[in-house]
Amino acid sequence: MIHRWLGIVRRRTRERSPEASPLLPGRVELDAVAGRWDVRCEIVDGPKSRLEEQPGCLRLALSVRDPEHGHDLMRRWLLRQGKRHLMPWLRLEAERVGAAPRAVQIRTQRTRWGSCSARGTISLNAALLFLDPSLVRYLLVHELCHLRQLNHSAAYWRQVARFEPDHRELDARLAASRPRIPAWALPR
């Protein structure tokens, strides 16, 4: 039964996205917050799949009726982790920078690490949690500085440099970090 289920999941995932991993991870490591979880998965005969977080372990009970739901459950878990960790971290950096957003959104995005709207809303990608803490801090400062300068002018970069003197190196490292994000963490 499990071999048949794995074959179905692999085929459907390859059809949707050939580069995506068809299997759930055996371990999740969120470097930004030094979090490590083993992932345990079982197939159940119930109507609904579910994820339960325990210390150091994520337990997935996947319904035989909806075996692909595991990636969705993992993404929702990652969003909760983003809200739990990134929002307070952003508040701390906002105090240091002296600029507070009007609202904060945590999302999963394919192409952006973060953004700042003209209305003062900062959106952060929950996948930041997979990165080194120095890169996350830089991205938070980058977006907070946009609250004062909604552009990438010389004045903007001077402001960023006040809080992150190594911003050029950090920006380059951040740009090169996309491959560190597992396929399951990206929206379909």
N, C-alpha and C positions, 0 to 999 in steps of 0.2 A: 504493500500500500504506500509506504513512504517513498520507495523508489519511483513509483508511478507519479506521485505528487511532485517530487523533485524534478522529474522530466517535464511535467506540465509547466512548472514555475520557470524553469530554464528556457523552455521554448517561448513562452509568452514574453519573458523579459527580453530575450534576444530580438524578437519581432518588434518590440516597442523601442528598444535602445540597445543596439549591438554592443556598445562599450560598457554598458552597465553590468554590474555583478548580479547574477541571478540569486545568489544566496545571501542570507543575512550574515552579518559579521559574527565571529566567535568572541570578539572583544571590542569594546568601544573605549577609546582614550581621548579625553577632552583635555588637551595639554594646557589650555588657558586657565583652567581651574584645578589642575592636577587630579582630575577624576578618572577612575578606571572601573569599568564594569565588564564582567564576563556576561555573555549573552547565551541563555539557555532557551531552546525552542522545542516545543512539542506540538504534535498535531492532535486536536481534540475533535470529538464528534458533535460538538455543540454548534449553535447557529452563529455565535459571535466570537471573533478573535479578541484577545485582550493582552495588555502588557502590564506586568507588575514589577515595580522597582523595589529591590531589597538592597541592603548595604553590599556594595561590590558586585551586584548581579541584577541583570534584567531578565525576567522570565516572560517568554512569549508563549501564549497558548493560541495557536492558529487553527481556526476552524477549517475542517476538511472542505467545507463549502466555499471558503474564501481564502485560499492559501497565500495569495499575494498581498494580503492586508498587512503583513509584517513590516514592509517598508513604510507604509503610512503610519503605523503605530510608532515606529522608530522616529519618524520625522516629527510627529506630535510630541513625543518625549523630548526630542532635541529642542523644540520650541519652548517647552516648559523649562528646560535647563537654561535656555537663553534668557527667559524672563527672570528666572531665579538669580542668575549670575550677572548678566550684562546690564540689566536696569540699575541695580545698586552700584555697579562699577561705574556706569555712566554718571550717576549722581555724584560720586566721589570726584571724578575727573572734572565735572561741571563746577564744583566748588573750587578746585585748583585753578581752572581756567577763568572762572568768573563769568560764565555764561550758561544759562539753564534753558533747555528746550521747553517748548510749551507742551509737547507730547512726545512719547517714545513708542515705537512699534518694533516688535521683534518678528522677523519673517524668515523663511527660507527662500533664497534667491539664487539663480544660476550665475548671474554675471556681476552683481554688486556686493561689496562688503558692507556698504552703508551709504546713506544719503541724508541730505538735509533739505527740507522744503522751504520755500519763501515764507510759509506760515510758521516756521520754527519747529516743525516736526522732524525728529531724527529717527530714521529707520535703520535698524541693524540686522545683519544676517546672522542667524543663530549658528551658522557654520563657523563663525569666528572662534567658537569654543575649541575647535580642533587645532588652533594655531598657538604659537608661542605667546605668552602674556605680553611681551614687549610690543608685538605687532598689534594686539588688541588695544593696548593702551594708546598706541600711535593712532589707530583708526578712530578711537573715541575722541582724541584731541583734534584730529583732522576735521571730524564732523562738528564738534563744538565750536571750532574756529569759524566754521561757515555760518554760524549764527550771527557773527559780526560782519563777515565778508562773504557774500554768497557768490564767490567766484574763485579763480585760482590766480589772482593778480599777485604782483610782487609784495604788496601790503599784506595780503593774506598769508603768503609764505613766511614773511617776517614774523607774523603773529604765531604761526605754527612753530617756528624755530625757537620762540621764547619758551615754549613748553616741551618741545622735542627737538633738541639741537641736532640729533642724528636723523632728522626726518627724511633726508634723501635716501639714506641706506635702508631705513625702515620701509619707505615707500616701495623701493625696488624689491625688497624681500616679500612684502605683502603681495605685490603684483605676481611674484613667482610662486605663491603659495596655493593657488587654485588646485593643483593636482593632489594636494593633501586631503581634499574633501572626498569622502567615500560616496559612491553613486547613490546609495540609499538616502543620503542626507539632502540630495538635490530634489527640487520639485520636478514632477513629470512634465 
